[in-house]
């Protein structure tokens, strides 16, 4: 699945409900999911990681959609040349 397709799917599933909650409330849910991912990483819970990464990506997609941002376009614009600062791959910044 392409990132653009994933963002569109998350919009279809959650956009109406998340929009009613607003950016601030939705951002709090996103932060909670990041916390769950952090916990799984710290505890080395490999069986939980894929689901937690997917949840974080879903909430990030919702926030982007609510803000009128296409994540795929944003990622391409910022990282297509490599590191945004030195434009190297891998990054050669000091």
PDB file of N, CA, C and O in Angstrom, chain B, residues numbered from 101:
ATOM      1  N   UNK B 101       0.853  -1.180   0.000  1.00  0.00           N
ATOM      2  CA  UNK B 101       0.000   0.000   0.000  1.00  0.00           C
ATOM      3  C   UNK B 101       0.895   1.237   0.000  1.00  0.00           C
ATOM      4  O   UNK B 101       1.838   1.333   0.785  1.00  0.00           O
ATOM      5  N   UNK B 102       0.596   2.161  -0.869  1.00  0.00           N
ATOM      6  CA  UNK B 102       1.313   3.428  -0.923  1.00  0.00           C
ATOM      7  C   UNK B 102       0.848   4.325   0.233  1.00  0.00           C
ATOM      8  O   UNK B 102      -0.272   4.194   0.727  1.00  0.00           O
ATOM      9  N   UNK B 103       1.716   5.218   0.641  1.00  0.00           N
ATOM     10  CA  UNK B 103       1.377   6.124   1.750  1.00  0.00           C
ATOM     11  C   UNK B 103       0.128   6.940   1.429  1.00  0.00           C
ATOM     12  O   UNK B 103      -0.720   7.140   2.298  1.00  0.00           O
ATOM     13  N   UNK B 104       0.012   7.407   0.199  1.00  0.00           N
ATOM     14  CA  UNK B 104      -1.161   8.193  -0.215  1.00  0.00           C
ATOM     15  C   UNK B 104      -2.448   7.360  -0.059  1.00  0.00           C
ATOM     16  O   UNK B 104      -3.475   7.874   0.383  1.00  0.00           O
ATOM     17  N   UNK B 105      -2.378   6.083  -0.422  1.00  0.00           N
ATOM     18  CA  UNK B 105      -3.533   5.190  -0.292  1.00  0.00           C
ATOM     19  C   UNK B 105      -3.880   4.954   1.178  1.00  0.00           C
ATOM     20  O   UNK B 105      -5.053   4.922   1.551  1.00  0.00           O
ATOM     21  N   UNK B 106      -2.849   4.789   2.005  1.00  0.00           N
ATOM     22  CA  UNK B 106      -3.083   4.591   3.429  1.00  0.00           C
ATOM     23  C   UNK B 106      -3.755   5.814   4.043  1.00  0.00           C
ATOM     24  O   UNK B 106      -4.713   5.681   4.805  1.00  0.00           O
ATOM     25  N   UNK B 107      -3.258   7.001   3.714  1.00  0.00           N
ATOM     26  CA  UNK B 107      -3.843   8.218   4.260  1.00  0.00           C
ATOM     27  C   UNK B 107      -5.300   8.346   3.817  1.00  0.00           C
ATOM     28  O   UNK B 107      -6.157   8.744   4.606  1.00  0.00           O
ATOM     29  N   UNK B 108      -5.581   8.010   2.559  1.00  0.00           N
ATOM     30  CA  UNK B 108      -6.964   8.074   2.070  1.00  0.00           C
ATOM     31  C   UNK B 108      -7.852   7.069   2.805  1.00  0.00           C
ATOM     32  O   UNK B 108      -9.000   7.377   3.122  1.00  0.00           O
ATOM     33  N   UNK B 109      -7.336   5.882   3.075  1.00  0.00           N
ATOM     34  CA  UNK B 109      -8.108   4.873   3.802  1.00  0.00           C
ATOM     35  C   UNK B 109      -8.412   5.343   5.223  1.00  0.00           C
ATOM     36  O   UNK B 109      -9.543   5.212   5.692  1.00  0.00           O
ATOM     37  N   UNK B 110      -7.413   5.887   5.906  1.00  0.00           N
ATOM     38  CA  UNK B 110      -7.626   6.382   7.268  1.00  0.00           C
ATOM     39  C   UNK B 110      -8.636   7.521   7.266  1.00  0.00           C
ATOM     40  O   UNK B 110      -9.445   7.629   8.188  1.00  0.00           O
ATOM     41  N   UNK B 111      -8.601   8.376   6.240  1.00  0.00           N
ATOM     42  CA  UNK B 111      -9.611   9.439   6.123  1.00  0.00           C
ATOM     43  C   UNK B 111     -11.009   8.846   6.029  1.00  0.00           C
ATOM     44  O   UNK B 111     -11.927   9.303   6.709  1.00  0.00           O
ATOM     45  N   UNK B 112     -11.174   7.828   5.188  1.00  0.00           N
ATOM     46  CA  UNK B 112     -12.498   7.206   5.023  1.00  0.00           C
ATOM     47  C   UNK B 112     -12.994   6.601   6.330  1.00  0.00           C
ATOM     48  O   UNK B 112     -14.180   6.679   6.650  1.00  0.00           O
ATOM     49  N   UNK B 113     -12.087   6.003   7.072  1.00  0.00           N
ATOM     50  CA  UNK B 113     -12.474   5.328   8.314  1.00  0.00           C
ATOM     51  C   UNK B 113     -12.747   6.310   9.448  1.00  0.00           C
ATOM     52  O   UNK B 113     -13.746   6.168  10.154  1.00  0.00           O
ATOM     53  N   UNK B 114     -11.876   7.306   9.635  1.00  0.00           N
ATOM     54  CA  UNK B 114     -11.889   8.092  10.863  1.00  0.00           C
ATOM     55  C   UNK B 114     -12.067   9.598  10.718  1.00  0.00           C
ATOM     56  O   UNK B 114     -12.294  10.274  11.721  1.00  0.00           O
ATOM     57  N   UNK B 115     -11.971  10.158   9.498  1.00  0.00           N
ATOM     58  CA  UNK B 115     -11.896  11.612   9.357  1.00  0.00           C
ATOM     59  C   UNK B 115     -13.067  12.350  10.003  1.00  0.00           C
ATOM     60  O   UNK B 115     -12.860  13.349  10.693  1.00  0.00           O
ATOM     61  N   UNK B 116     -14.267  11.881   9.791  1.00  0.00           N
ATOM     62  CA  UNK B 116     -15.430  12.585  10.335  1.00  0.00           C
ATOM     63  C   UNK B 116     -15.384  12.651  11.856  1.00  0.00           C
ATOM     64  O   UNK B 116     -15.568  13.716  12.446  1.00  0.00           O
ATOM     65  N   UNK B 117     -15.135  11.503  12.487  1.00  0.00           N
ATOM     66  CA  UNK B 117     -15.083  11.458  13.953  1.00  0.00           C
ATOM     67  C   UNK B 117     -13.908  12.272  14.487  1.00  0.00           C
ATOM     68  O   UNK B 117     -14.060  13.026  15.448  1.00  0.00           O
ATOM     69  N   UNK B 118     -12.733  12.121  13.864  1.00  0.00           N
ATOM     70  CA  UNK B 118     -11.560  12.850  14.339  1.00  0.00           C
ATOM     71  C   UNK B 118     -11.729  14.352  14.160  1.00  0.00           C
ATOM     72  O   UNK B 118     -11.281  15.128  15.004  1.00  0.00           O
ATOM     73  N   UNK B 119     -12.370  14.771  13.074  1.00  0.00           N
ATOM     74  CA  UNK B 119     -12.595  16.202  12.840  1.00  0.00           C
ATOM     75  C   UNK B 119     -13.497  16.794  13.907  1.00  0.00           C
ATOM     76  O   UNK B 119     -13.298  17.932  14.333  1.00  0.00           O
ATOM     77  N   UNK B 120     -14.490  16.025  14.343  1.00  0.00           N
ATOM     78  CA  UNK B 120     -15.374  16.503  15.419  1.00  0.00           C
ATOM     79  C   UNK B 120     -14.604  16.671  16.724  1.00  0.00           C
ATOM     80  O   UNK B 120     -14.907  17.564  17.516  1.00  0.00           O
ATOM     81  N   UNK B 121     -13.611  15.817  16.949  1.00  0.00           N
ATOM     82  CA  UNK B 121     -12.798  15.895  18.162  1.00  0.00           C
ATOM     83  C   UNK B 121     -11.875  17.111  18.098  1.00  0.00           C
ATOM     84  O   UNK B 121     -11.552  17.698  19.131  1.00  0.00           O
ATOM     85  N   UNK B 122     -11.450  17.489  16.896  1.00  0.00           N
ATOM     86  CA  UNK B 122     -10.563  18.638  16.701  1.00  0.00           C
ATOM     87  C   UNK B 122      -9.098  18.239  16.737  1.00  0.00           C
ATOM     88  O   UNK B 122      -8.735  17.138  17.150  1.00  0.00           O
ATOM     89  N   UNK B 123      -8.271  19.173  16.291  1.00  0.00           N
ATOM     90  CA  UNK B 123      -6.827  18.908  16.236  1.00  0.00           C
ATOM     91  C   UNK B 123      -6.229  18.654  17.615  1.00  0.00           C
ATOM     92  O   UNK B 123      -5.440  17.724  17.782  1.00  0.00           O
ATOM     93  N   UNK B 124      -6.589  19.456  18.591  1.00  0.00           N
ATOM     94  CA  UNK B 124      -5.994  19.307  19.923  1.00  0.00           C
ATOM     95  C   UNK B 124      -6.325  17.942  20.529  1.00  0.00           C
ATOM     96  O   UNK B 124      -5.440  17.262  21.049  1.00  0.00           O
ATOM     97  N   UNK B 125      -7.582  17.546  20.465  1.00  0.00           N
ATOM     98  CA  UNK B 125      -7.978  16.257  21.014  1.00  0.00           C
ATOM     99  C   UNK B 125      -7.372  15.096  20.245  1.00  0.00           C
ATOM    100  O   UNK B 125      -6.955  14.100  20.836  1.00  0.00           O
ATOM    101  N   UNK B 126      -7.325  15.225  18.937  1.00  0.00           N
ATOM    102  CA  UNK B 126      -6.750  14.166  18.111  1.00  0.00           C
ATOM    103  C   UNK B 126      -5.250  14.072  18.346  1.00  0.00           C
ATOM    104  O   UNK B 126      -4.682  12.980  18.343  1.00  0.00           O
ATOM    105  N   UNK B 127      -4.617  15.208  18.547  1.00  0.00           N
ATOM    106  CA  UNK B 127      -3.183  15.199  18.843  1.00  0.00           C
ATOM    107  C   UNK B 127      -2.904  14.485  20.160  1.00  0.00           C
ATOM    108  O   UNK B 127      -1.897  13.788  20.279  1.00  0.00           O
ATOM    109  N   UNK B 128      -3.774  14.646  21.143  1.00  0.00           N
ATOM    110  CA  UNK B 128      -3.588  13.941  22.416  1.00  0.00           C
ATOM    111  C   UNK B 128      -3.659  12.427  22.204  1.00  0.00           C
ATOM    112  O   UNK B 128      -2.880  11.687  22.805  1.00  0.00           O
ATOM    113  N   UNK B 129      -4.581  11.958  21.358  1.00  0.00           N
ATOM    114  CA  UNK B 129      -4.657  10.525  21.049  1.00  0.00           C
ATOM    115  C   UNK B 129      -3.385  10.063  20.353  1.00  0.00           C
ATOM    116  O   UNK B 129      -2.868   8.984  20.645  1.00  0.00           O
ATOM    117  N   UNK B 130      -2.876  10.889  19.424  1.00  0.00           N
ATOM    118  CA  UNK B 130      -1.626  10.576  18.737  1.00  0.00           C
ATOM    119  C   UNK B 130      -0.492  10.414  19.754  1.00  0.00           C
ATOM    120  O   UNK B 130       0.274   9.453  19.686  1.00  0.00           O
ATOM    121  N   UNK B 131      -0.391  11.345  20.683  1.00  0.00           N
ATOM    122  CA  UNK B 131       0.658  11.279  21.702  1.00  0.00           C
ATOM    123  C   UNK B 131       0.535  10.021  22.554  1.00  0.00           C
ATOM    124  O   UNK B 131       1.541   9.414  22.921  1.00  0.00           O
ATOM    125  N   UNK B 132      -0.688   9.636  22.864  1.00  0.00           N
ATOM    126  CA  UNK B 132      -0.892   8.397  23.622  1.00  0.00           C
ATOM    127  C   UNK B 132      -0.370   7.196  22.846  1.00  0.00           C
ATOM    128  O   UNK B 132       0.259   6.307  23.419  1.00  0.00           O
ATOM    129  N   UNK B 133      -0.632   7.171  21.544  1.00  0.00           N
ATOM    130  CA  UNK B 133      -0.140   6.062  20.710  1.00  0.00           C
ATOM    131  C   UNK B 133       1.380   6.061  20.629  1.00  0.00           C
ATOM    132  O   UNK B 133       1.997   4.996  20.632  1.00  0.00           O
ATOM    133  N   UNK B 134       1.992   7.246  20.557  1.00  0.00           N
ATOM    134  CA  UNK B 134       3.453   7.319  20.565  1.00  0.00           C
ATOM    135  C   UNK B 134       3.980   6.755  21.890  1.00  0.00           C
ATOM    136  O   UNK B 134       5.002   6.070  21.916  1.00  0.00           O
ATOM    137  N   UNK B 135       3.283   7.045  22.972  1.00  0.00           N
ATOM    138  CA  UNK B 135       3.664   6.491  24.272  1.00  0.00           C
ATOM    139  C   UNK B 135       3.589   4.973  24.292  1.00  0.00           C
ATOM    140  O   UNK B 135       4.459   4.315  24.861  1.00  0.00           O
ATOM    141  N   UNK B 136       2.553   4.413  23.673  1.00  0.00           N
ATOM    142  CA  UNK B 136       2.434   2.953  23.610  1.00  0.00           C
ATOM    143  C   UNK B 136       3.558   2.351  22.772  1.00  0.00           C
ATOM    144  O   UNK B 136       4.081   1.287  23.102  1.00  0.00           O
ATOM    145  N   UNK B 137       3.927   3.027  21.696  1.00  0.00           N
ATOM    146  CA  UNK B 137       5.051   2.571  20.880  1.00  0.00           C
ATOM    147  C   UNK B 137       6.345   2.634  21.686  1.00  0.00           C
ATOM    148  O   UNK B 137       7.153   1.707  21.649  1.00  0.00           O
ATOM    149  N   UNK B 138       6.533   3.718  22.406  1.00  0.00           N
ATOM    150  CA  UNK B 138       7.731   3.881  23.236  1.00  0.00           C
ATOM    151  C   UNK B 138       7.833   2.755  24.259  1.00  0.00           C
ATOM    152  O   UNK B 138       8.902   2.180  24.467  1.00  0.00           O
ATOM    153  N   UNK B 139       6.717   2.457  24.884  1.00  0.00           N
ATOM    154  CA  UNK B 139       6.692   1.384  25.882  1.00  0.00           C
ATOM    155  C   UNK B 139       7.061   0.037  25.255  1.00  0.00           C
ATOM    156  O   UNK B 139       7.837  -0.727  25.829  1.00  0.00           O
ATOM    157  N   UNK B 140       6.508  -0.248  24.088  1.00  0.00           N
ATOM    158  CA  UNK B 140       6.811  -1.515  23.411  1.00  0.00           C
ATOM    159  C   UNK B 140       8.281  -1.588  23.007  1.00  0.00           C
ATOM    160  O   UNK B 140       8.898  -2.650  23.090  1.00  0.00           O
ATOM    161  N   UNK B 141       8.838  -0.467  22.573  1.00  0.00           N
ATOM    162  CA  UNK B 141      10.263  -0.435  22.216  1.00  0.00           C
ATOM    163  C   UNK B 141      11.135  -0.652  23.446  1.00  0.00           C
ATOM    164  O   UNK B 141      12.076  -1.444  23.408  1.00  0.00           O
ATOM    165  N   UNK B 142      10.830   0.041  24.524  1.00  0.00           N
ATOM    166  CA  UNK B 142      11.625  -0.087  25.753  1.00  0.00           C
ATOM    167  C   UNK B 142      11.569  -1.494  26.331  1.00  0.00           C
ATOM    168  O   UNK B 142      12.556  -1.995  26.871  1.00  0.00           O
ATOM    169  N   UNK B 143      10.423  -2.117  26.213  1.00  0.00           N
ATOM    170  CA  UNK B 143      10.245  -3.460  26.776  1.00  0.00           C
ATOM    171  C   UNK B 143      10.616  -4.560  25.785  1.00  0.00           C
ATOM    172  O   UNK B 143      10.486  -5.748  26.080  1.00  0.00           O
ATOM    173  N   UNK B 144      11.076  -4.149  24.611  1.00  0.00           N
ATOM    174  CA  UNK B 144      11.474  -5.081  23.558  1.00  0.00           C
ATOM    175  C   UNK B 144      10.341  -6.071  23.231  1.00  0.00           C
ATOM    176  O   UNK B 144      10.569  -7.270  23.072  1.00  0.00           O
ATOM    177  N   UNK B 145       9.111  -5.530  23.137  1.00  0.00           N
ATOM    178  CA  UNK B 145       7.932  -6.351  22.848  1.00  0.00           C
ATOM    179  C   UNK B 145       7.748  -6.457  21.329  1.00  0.00           C
ATOM    180  O   UNK B 145       6.890  -5.796  20.743  1.00  0.00           O
ATOM    181  N   UNK B 146       8.568  -7.297  20.716  1.00  0.00           N
ATOM    182  CA  UNK B 146       8.582  -7.419  19.253  1.00  0.00           C
ATOM    183  C   UNK B 146       7.215  -7.778  18.685  1.00  0.00           C
ATOM    184  O   UNK B 146       6.876  -7.343  17.585  1.00  0.00           O
ATOM    185  N   UNK B 147       6.431  -8.556  19.405  1.00  0.00           N
ATOM    186  CA  UNK B 147       5.098  -8.943  18.937  1.00  0.00           C
ATOM    187  C   UNK B 147       4.117  -7.776  18.916  1.00  0.00           C
ATOM    188  O   UNK B 147       3.085  -7.854  18.250  1.00  0.00           O
ATOM    189  N   UNK B 148       4.420  -6.701  19.629  1.00  0.00           N
ATOM    190  CA  UNK B 148       3.551  -5.520  19.700  1.00  0.00           C
ATOM    191  C   UNK B 148       3.968  -4.407  18.733  1.00  0.00           C
ATOM    192  O   UNK B 148       3.161  -3.541  18.396  1.00  0.00           O
ATOM    193  N   UNK B 149       5.212  -4.431  18.292  1.00  0.00           N
ATOM    194  CA  UNK B 149       5.774  -3.296  17.560  1.00  0.00           C
ATOM    195  C   UNK B 149       5.053  -2.968  16.262  1.00  0.00           C
ATOM    196  O   UNK B 149       4.751  -1.801  16.015  1.00  0.00           O
ATOM    197  N   UNK B 150       4.772  -3.949  15.435  1.00  0.00           N
ATOM    198  CA  UNK B 150       4.138  -3.664  14.143  1.00  0.00           C
ATOM    199  C   UNK B 150       2.810  -2.951  14.333  1.00  0.00           C
ATOM    200  O   UNK B 150       2.526  -1.970  13.645  1.00  0.00           O
ATOM    201  N   UNK B 151       1.998  -3.433  15.258  1.00  0.00           N
ATOM    202  CA  UNK B 151       0.710  -2.805  15.525  1.00  0.00           C
ATOM    203  C   UNK B 151       0.845  -1.395  16.063  1.00  0.00           C
ATOM    204  O   UNK B 151       0.073  -0.510  15.696  1.00  0.00           O
ATOM    205  N   UNK B 152       1.828  -1.181  16.937  1.00  0.00           N
ATOM    206  CA  UNK B 152       2.030   0.155  17.503  1.00  0.00           C
ATOM    207  C   UNK B 152       2.537   1.133  16.444  1.00  0.00           C
ATOM    208  O   UNK B 152       2.103   2.285  16.407  1.00  0.00           O
ATOM    209  N   UNK B 153       3.451   0.682  15.583  1.00  0.00           N
ATOM    210  CA  UNK B 153       3.908   1.554  14.487  1.00  0.00           C
ATOM    211  C   UNK B 153       2.737   1.900  13.570  1.00  0.00           C
ATOM    212  O   UNK B 153       2.605   3.045  13.137  1.00  0.00           O
ATOM    213  N   UNK B 154       1.889   0.918  13.274  1.00  0.00           N
ATOM    214  CA  UNK B 154       0.726   1.163  12.409  1.00  0.00           C
ATOM    215  C   UNK B 154      -0.230   2.162  13.053  1.00  0.00           C
ATOM    216  O   UNK B 154      -0.756   3.044  12.374  1.00  0.00           O
ATOM    217  N   UNK B 155      -0.458   2.030  14.357  1.00  0.00           N
ATOM    218  CA  UNK B 155      -1.335   2.974  15.059  1.00  0.00           C
ATOM    219  C   UNK B 155      -0.784   4.393  15.007  1.00  0.00           C
ATOM    220  O   UNK B 155      -1.529   5.340  14.755  1.00  0.00           O
ATOM    221  N   UNK B 156       0.510   4.547  15.244  1.00  0.00           N
ATOM    222  CA  UNK B 156       1.127   5.882  15.194  1.00  0.00           C
ATOM    223  C   UNK B 156       0.988   6.469  13.797  1.00  0.00           C
ATOM    224  O   UNK B 156       0.671   7.649  13.647  1.00  0.00           O
ATOM    225  N   UNK B 157       1.222   5.651  12.771  1.00  0.00           N
ATOM    226  CA  UNK B 157       1.090   6.133  11.397  1.00  0.00           C
ATOM    227  C   UNK B 157      -0.356   6.529  11.091  1.00  0.00           C
ATOM    228  O   UNK B 157      -0.587   7.521  10.400  1.00  0.00           O
ATOM    229  N   UNK B 158      -1.322   5.775  11.590  1.00  0.00           N
ATOM    230  CA  UNK B 158      -2.732   6.095  11.364  1.00  0.00           C
ATOM    231  C   UNK B 158      -3.101   7.432  12.003  1.00  0.00           C
ATOM    232  O   UNK B 158      -3.753   8.263  11.370  1.00  0.00           O
ATOM    233  N   UNK B 159      -2.686   7.646  13.258  1.00  0.00           N
ATOM    234  CA  UNK B 159      -3.002   8.908  13.928  1.00  0.00           C
ATOM    235  C   UNK B 159      -2.263  10.067  13.284  1.00  0.00           C
ATOM    236  O   UNK B 159      -2.817  11.161  13.177  1.00  0.00           O
ATOM    237  N   UNK B 160      -1.023   9.857  12.852  1.00  0.00           N
ATOM    238  CA  UNK B 160      -0.281  10.896  12.141  1.00  0.00           C
ATOM    239  C   UNK B 160      -0.985  11.246  10.831  1.00  0.00           C
ATOM    240  O   UNK B 160      -1.077  12.416  10.461  1.00  0.00           O
ATOM    241  N   UNK B 161      -1.475  10.231  10.139  1.00  0.00           N
ATOM    242  CA  UNK B 161      -2.211  10.455   8.891  1.00  0.00           C
ATOM    243  C   UNK B 161      -3.466  11.278   9.132  1.00  0.00           C
ATOM    244  O   UNK B 161      -3.776  12.181   8.355  1.00  0.00           O
ATOM    245  N   UNK B 162      -4.178  10.977  10.187  1.00  0.00           N
ATOM    246  CA  UNK B 162      -5.378  11.734  10.532  1.00  0.00           C
ATOM    247  C   UNK B 162      -5.043  13.201  10.802  1.00  0.00           C
ATOM    248  O   UNK B 162      -5.721  14.100  10.305  1.00  0.00           O
ATOM    249  N   UNK B 163      -4.005  13.432  11.585  1.00  0.00           N
ATOM    250  CA  UNK B 163      -3.601  14.812  11.876  1.00  0.00           C
ATOM    251  C   UNK B 163      -3.210  15.544  10.598  1.00  0.00           C
ATOM    252  O   UNK B 163      -3.555  16.713  10.420  1.00  0.00           O
ATOM    253  N   UNK B 164      -2.495  14.866   9.713  1.00  0.00           N
ATOM    254  CA  UNK B 164      -2.103  15.488   8.445  1.00  0.00           C
ATOM    255  C   UNK B 164      -3.335  15.823   7.617  1.00  0.00           C
ATOM    256  O   UNK B 164      -3.439  16.924   7.075  1.00  0.00           O
ATOM    257  N   UNK B 165      -4.261  14.890   7.515  1.00  0.00           N
ATOM    258  CA  UNK B 165      -5.482  15.126   6.739  1.00  0.00           C
ATOM    259  C   UNK B 165      -6.280  16.284   7.300  1.00  0.00           C
ATOM    260  O   UNK B 165      -6.776  17.125   6.552  1.00  0.00           O
ATOM    261  N   UNK B 166      -6.404  16.328   8.618  1.00  0.00           N
ATOM    262  CA  UNK B 166      -7.138  17.417   9.249  1.00  0.00           C
ATOM    263  C   UNK B 166      -6.470  18.760   8.994  1.00  0.00           C
ATOM    264  O   UNK B 166      -7.125  19.801   9.028  1.00  0.00           O
ATOM    265  N   UNK B 167      -5.165  18.736   8.739  1.00  0.00           N
ATOM    266  CA  UNK B 167      -4.400  19.961   8.496  1.00  0.00           C
ATOM    267  C   UNK B 167      -4.237  20.263   7.008  1.00  0.00           C
ATOM    268  O   UNK B 167      -3.585  21.238   6.634  1.00  0.00           O
ATOM    269  N   UNK B 168      -4.835  19.420   6.159  1.00  0.00           N
ATOM    270  CA  UNK B 168      -4.747  19.640   4.718  1.00  0.00           C
ATOM    271  C   UNK B 168      -3.400  19.267   4.120  1.00  0.00           C
ATOM    272  O   UNK B 168      -3.015  19.806   3.083  1.00  0.00           O
ATOM    273  N   UNK B 169      -2.684  18.360   4.755  1.00  0.00           N
ATOM    274  CA  UNK B 169      -1.354  17.946   4.307  1.00  0.00           C
ATOM    275  C   UNK B 169      -1.409  16.540   3.732  1.00  0.00           C
ATOM    276  O   UNK B 169      -1.932  15.622   4.365  1.00  0.00           O
ATOM    277  N   UNK B 170      -0.870  16.376   2.534  1.00  0.00           N
ATOM    278  CA  UNK B 170      -0.693  15.058   1.929  1.00  0.00           C
ATOM    279  C   UNK B 170       0.679  14.555   2.386  1.00  0.00           C
ATOM    280  O   UNK B 170       1.705  15.112   1.995  1.00  0.00           O
ATOM    281  N   UNK B 171       0.700  13.505   3.211  1.00  0.00           N
ATOM    282  CA  UNK B 171       1.955  13.029   3.785  1.00  0.00           C
ATOM    283  C   UNK B 171       2.963  12.592   2.726  1.00  0.00           C
ATOM    284  O   UNK B 171       4.158  12.865   2.850  1.00  0.00           O
ATOM    285  N   UNK B 172       2.487  11.923   1.699  1.00  0.00           N
ATOM    286  CA  UNK B 172       3.399  11.457   0.663  1.00  0.00           C
ATOM    287  C   UNK B 172       4.073  12.641  -0.036  1.00  0.00           C
ATOM    288  O   UNK B 172       5.286  12.627  -0.249  1.00  0.00           O
ATOM    289  N   UNK B 173       3.293  13.660  -0.392  1.00  0.00           N
ATOM    290  CA  UNK B 173       3.858  14.858  -1.023  1.00  0.00           C
ATOM    291  C   UNK B 173       4.822  15.578  -0.077  1.00  0.00           C
ATOM    292  O   UNK B 173       5.880  16.045  -0.498  1.00  0.00           O
ATOM    293  N   UNK B 174       4.450  15.662   1.194  1.00  0.00           N
ATOM    294  CA  UNK B 174       5.296  16.345   2.173  1.00  0.00           C
ATOM    295  C   UNK B 174       6.625  15.615   2.349  1.00  0.00           C
ATOM    296  O   UNK B 174       7.683  16.242   2.401  1.00  0.00           O
ATOM    297  N   UNK B 175       6.564  14.285   2.441  1.00  0.00           N
ATOM    298  CA  UNK B 175       7.790  13.498   2.599  1.00  0.00           C
ATOM    299  C   UNK B 175       8.680  13.623   1.364  1.00  0.00           C
ATOM    300  O   UNK B 175       9.897  13.778   1.473  1.00  0.00           O
ATOM    301  N   UNK B 176       8.067  13.555   0.210  1.00  0.00           N
ATOM    302  CA  UNK B 176       8.831  13.686  -1.041  1.00  0.00           C
ATOM    303  C   UNK B 176       9.497  15.059  -1.125  1.00  0.00           C
ATOM    304  O   UNK B 176      10.675  15.161  -1.470  1.00  0.00           O
ATOM    305  N   UNK B 177       8.751  16.104  -0.814  1.00  0.00           N
ATOM    306  CA  UNK B 177       9.287  17.460  -0.903  1.00  0.00           C
ATOM    307  C   UNK B 177      10.466  17.678   0.046  1.00  0.00           C
ATOM    308  O   UNK B 177      11.413  18.390  -0.289  1.00  0.00           O
ATOM    309  N   UNK B 178      10.407  17.071   1.216  1.00  0.00           N
ATOM    310  CA  UNK B 178      11.454  17.317   2.207  1.00  0.00           C
ATOM    311  C   UNK B 178      12.647  16.370   2.082  1.00  0.00           C
ATOM    312  O   UNK B 178      13.780  16.774   2.342  1.00  0.00           O
ATOM    313  N   UNK B 179      12.405  15.099   1.683  1.00  0.00           N
ATOM    314  CA  UNK B 179      13.470  14.095   1.760  1.00  0.00           C
ATOM    315  C   UNK B 179      13.885  13.477   0.428  1.00  0.00           C
ATOM    316  O   UNK B 179      14.729  12.581   0.423  1.00  0.00           O
ATOM    317  N   UNK B 180      13.339  13.909  -0.683  1.00  0.00           N
ATOM    318  CA  UNK B 180      13.661  13.292  -1.976  1.00  0.00           C
ATOM    319  C   UNK B 180      15.148  13.378  -2.321  1.00  0.00           C
ATOM    320  O   UNK B 180      15.678  12.492  -2.992  1.00  0.00           O
ATOM    321  N   UNK B 181      15.816  14.421  -1.874  1.00  0.00           N
ATOM    322  CA  UNK B 181      17.243  14.588  -2.178  1.00  0.00           C
ATOM    323  C   UNK B 181      18.137  14.008  -1.089  1.00  0.00           C
ATOM    324  O   UNK B 181      19.359  14.135  -1.161  1.00  0.00           O
ATOM    325  N   UNK B 182      17.546  13.379  -0.089  1.00  0.00           N
ATOM    326  CA  UNK B 182      18.322  12.860   1.038  1.00  0.00           C
ATOM    327  C   UNK B 182      18.108  13.730   2.253  1.00  0.00           C
ATOM    328  O   UNK B 182      17.026  14.281   2.453  1.00  0.00           O
ATOM    329  N   UNK B 183      19.136  13.852   3.058  1.00  0.00           N
ATOM    330  CA  UNK B 183      19.067  14.685   4.260  1.00  0.00           C
ATOM    331  C   UNK B 183      18.695  16.107   3.849  1.00  0.00           C
ATOM    332  O   UNK B 183      19.331  16.668   2.957  1.00  0.00           O
ATOM    333  N   UNK B 184      17.682  16.702   4.475  1.00  0.00           N
ATOM    334  CA  UNK B 184      17.284  18.066   4.108  1.00  0.00           C
ATOM    335  C   UNK B 184      18.391  19.106   4.295  1.00  0.00           C
ATOM    336  O   UNK B 184      18.374  20.153   3.649  1.00  0.00           O
ATOM    337  N   UNK B 185      19.334  18.827   5.159  1.00  0.00           N
ATOM    338  CA  UNK B 185      20.396  19.791   5.428  1.00  0.00           C
ATOM    339  C   UNK B 185      21.586  19.640   4.475  1.00  0.00           C
ATOM    340  O   UNK B 185      22.023  20.614   3.862  1.00  0.00           O
ATOM    341  N   UNK B 186      22.109  18.405   4.355  1.00  0.00           N
ATOM    342  CA  UNK B 186      23.321  18.193   3.547  1.00  0.00           C
ATOM    343  C   UNK B 186      23.033  17.545   2.204  1.00  0.00           C
ATOM    344  O   UNK B 186      23.912  17.473   1.345  1.00  0.00           O
ATOM    345  N   UNK B 187      21.800  17.072   2.017  1.00  0.00           N
ATOM    346  CA  UNK B 187      21.357  16.398   0.800  1.00  0.00           C
ATOM    347  C   UNK B 187      22.147  15.121   0.494  1.00  0.00           C
ATOM    348  O   UNK B 187      22.215  14.702  -0.661  1.00  0.00           O
ATOM    349  N   UNK B 188      22.731  14.511   1.500  1.00  0.00           N
ATOM    350  CA  UNK B 188      23.469  13.271   1.330  1.00  0.00           C
ATOM    351  C   UNK B 188      22.650  12.077   1.789  1.00  0.00           C
ATOM    352  O   UNK B 188      21.783  12.186   2.656  1.00  0.00           O
ATOM    353  N   UNK B 189      22.952  10.921   1.177  1.00  0.00           N
ATOM    354  CA  UNK B 189      22.370   9.654   1.595  1.00  0.00           C
ATOM    355  C   UNK B 189      23.513   8.648   1.685  1.00  0.00           C
ATOM    356  O   UNK B 189      24.066   8.274   0.651  1.00  0.00           O
ATOM    357  N   UNK B 190      23.884   8.200   2.873  1.00  0.00           N
ATOM    358  CA  UNK B 190      23.332   8.607   4.161  1.00  0.00           C
ATOM    359  C   UNK B 190      23.778  10.027   4.542  1.00  0.00           C
ATOM    360  O   UNK B 190      24.683  10.602   3.937  1.00  0.00           O
ATOM    361  N   UNK B 191      23.126  10.552   5.538  1.00  0.00           N
ATOM    362  CA  UNK B 191      23.428  11.895   6.026  1.00  0.00           C
ATOM    363  C   UNK B 191      24.909  12.006   6.394  1.00  0.00           C
ATOM    364  O   UNK B 191      25.477  11.112   7.021  1.00  0.00           O
ATOM    365  N   UNK B 192      25.520  13.124   5.991  1.00  0.00           N
ATOM    366  CA  UNK B 192      26.916  13.359   6.339  1.00  0.00           C
ATOM    367  C   UNK B 192      27.076  14.579   7.236  1.00  0.00           C
ATOM    368  O   UNK B 192      28.178  15.108   7.379  1.00  0.00           O
ATOM    369  N   UNK B 193      25.981  15.024   7.839  1.00  0.00           N
ATOM    370  CA  UNK B 193      26.066  16.155   8.768  1.00  0.00           C
ATOM    371  C   UNK B 193      26.932  15.769   9.964  1.00  0.00           C
ATOM    372  O   UNK B 193      26.945  14.618  10.401  1.00  0.00           O
ATOM    373  N   UNK B 194      27.650  16.756  10.477  1.00  0.00           N
ATOM    374  CA  UNK B 194      28.532  16.507  11.638  1.00  0.00           C
ATOM    375  C   UNK B 194      27.713  16.284  12.886  1.00  0.00           C
ATOM    376  O   UNK B 194      28.272  16.060  13.960  1.00  0.00           O
TER     377      UNK B 194
END
